[in-house]
């Protein structure tokens, strides 16, 4: 995986996390919520 792809994936995951935290508390949040919003697989996470 190229460095730019890694950076894009990381950025997408962070953005998805912040978006999820607008709707749920950190205690209610699931990995599936984040990866669905980021559009990545569980293995990528």
N, C-alpha and C positions, 0 to 999 in steps of 0.2 A: 504494500500500500504506500502510495507516495505521501510525502509530508503534507502537501496541500490538501489531500483528501482527509488525512487525519485531522488537520486543523478545522476543516469544514464540518466534519462529523462532531468534533468536540464542541464547536460553536453551536451546531444544531441541537445537541444534547443540553447545553447550558440554556439556550433560548427556550427549549421545551420545558425544562425544569422550572424556570422562572414563570412561564406561562401557567403551568400546572399549579404552582404555589399561589396563584391568584384565585384559584377555585377551591383548593383544598389545603388543609394544614399539612405540615411535614409528616405528621403521624398517620394521616389518612392516605398519603401518597404511596403508589405502588410503582415498581419499575415499569410495568406494562403501560401505565399512564404516560410515562416519560418517553418510552421508545415508540409508542403509537404516535404521539405528537411529533416526535423528531423524525419519524419515518426510517428508523433503523431496526435491525434485528436484535434479538436477545443476545446472540453471540457477539455482536458488535459492542453492546453495552458492557 
